[in-house]
Amino acid sequence: MWIIYEAKNQLQVHGYMDANWASNVSNRRLTNGFMFSFGSGVVNWSSKKQPTFESSSTEAKYRSSTIATCDVV
């Protein structure tokens, strides 16, 4: 199977990520998600609850962006 993109416009890669820190008060685990698109098509996405505990929202955002970066590389 092949994915074919027509070069009508300049193709760009876009990435989005978000983290939800401590939304569940019983376990305070991070739920993170990310999505990467190339042109108008989504090429990679993920959403999952992490097994680790985060002590702050800054740490949660940092961990989430690290996970997304590692996945795209």
LINRAMO-V83194 format. One record per pair of residues at least 24 apart in sequence whose C-alpha atoms are under 8 Angstrom apart, sorted by the first residue. I is the first residue (numbers start at 1). J is the second residue. D is the distance in whole Angstrom. If there is no record, write none. Layout:
# LINRAMO-V83194
I_J_D + I_J_D
This chain:
# LINRAMO-V83194
5_39_8 + 11_38_7 + 11_39_5 + 12_38_6 + 12_39_5 + 13_37_6 + 13_38_5 + 13_39_7 + 14_38_7 + 17_64_7 + 17_65_7 + 17_68_7 + 18_61_7 + 18_64_7 + 19_60_7 + 19_61_6 + 19_64_6 + 20_60_8 + 21_54_7 + 21_56_8 + 21_57_6 + 21_60_6 + 22_54_8 + 27_53_8 + 28_53_6 + 28_54_7 + 29_53_5 + 29_54_7 + 30_54_7 + 30_60_6 + 32_64_6 + 33_64_7 + 33_68_8 + 34_68_6 + 36_72_8 + 44_72_8
